[in-house]
Amino acid sequence: MKPLIAIPDDAPPVLGKSEAFQILKDIGGIRYFDSLPRDEAEVIERIAGAQVAINIRSSCRFTRRVFETSPQLRMVSIWGTGTDNVDLEAARAHGVTVTNTPGVAAPSVAEHGLALLLAVAHRITGQDAAVRRGEWPRGDAFVLAGKTAGVIGLGAIGLRFAQLARGIGMRVIAWTLHPKPETGFAHAPLDQLLRESDVISVHVRLSDETKGMIGAREFSLMKPGAILINTARGAIVEEAALMEALSKGRIAGAGLDVFAAEPLPAEHPFIHMPNTVLTPHSAGITPEALAAGLELAVKNVRDFLAGSPSNVVAGADE
């Protein structure tokens, strides 16, 4: 008998209209939802009886209670790298294997981070708006070549961003939780990176260790002309501290793809700050990254059911 596979949160739909979904139908029975569950109880209801759940959106949370009340669940396959919406400790305690799709969106996210950086440094959005108003502003740009890029986190995305920054002539230094000397980039203590960098780009996973790791103290160490780029998770940066740093000119600007609350609430202060460039958590949403990530999420299910789990972040085979 084929296993039941639940997809509780494909909203807006990406998996349901993909080639990977057709492959998934050959693996097991499908229970599919193209809307986000309203609450924890609806997550439980949607995955009831399923042996496998495929998690599409990070806003859909797999809490301890979800695992406690889903005795048949044996696997959660996450589309994406972040695992902050899944209680990994609870998953382990209930014998549930959790997998993710590392690296597949790295080129897309890193390029998006570079695009945000260029847009902030060269005031692209502000100049575009001014020209459309009939104005002709000149000379308001931040040259990046020869400046220092500080990369926080050297996983697949951070490493690719570091390569791109080097490619446009920047000096790159890095801080990471698990240093690997073979990356080819100089490592520095975090405080030193914050003091020396003209650009600081965040690429760590959200965890108890990294939540709020960039706050008022860290902003006080940065150069007055520094630019912050965040394509990781909003909660890694304390938003109140960032807003104060931006409004008081403590730093020059920020390019943000992620926020503490998503979608960004109407009339959020960021919206009215001319030194920000904002995108809707879309860095990894390109056709290439979508296809590769969904294919890997489905492959992870197939590998698990075949007894050879891959890309495990929590479980017996971790």
Secondary structure, DSSP 8 states (H G I E B T S, - for coil): ---EEEE----S-SSTTSHHHHHHHHHSEEEE-SS--SSHHHHHHHHTT-SEEEE--TTS-B-HHHHHT-TT--EEEESSS--TTB-HHHHHHTT-EEE--TTTTHHHHHHHHHHHHHHHHTTHHHHHHHHHTT----S-----TTSEEEEE--SHHHHHHHHHHHHTT-EEEEE-SS--GGGSSEE--HHHHHHH-SEEEE----STTTTT-BSHHHHHHS-TT-EEEE-S-GGGB-HHHHHHHHHTTSSSEEEES--SSSS--TT-GGGG-TTEEE--S-TT-SHHHHHHHHHHHHHHHHHHHTT---SEEESTT-
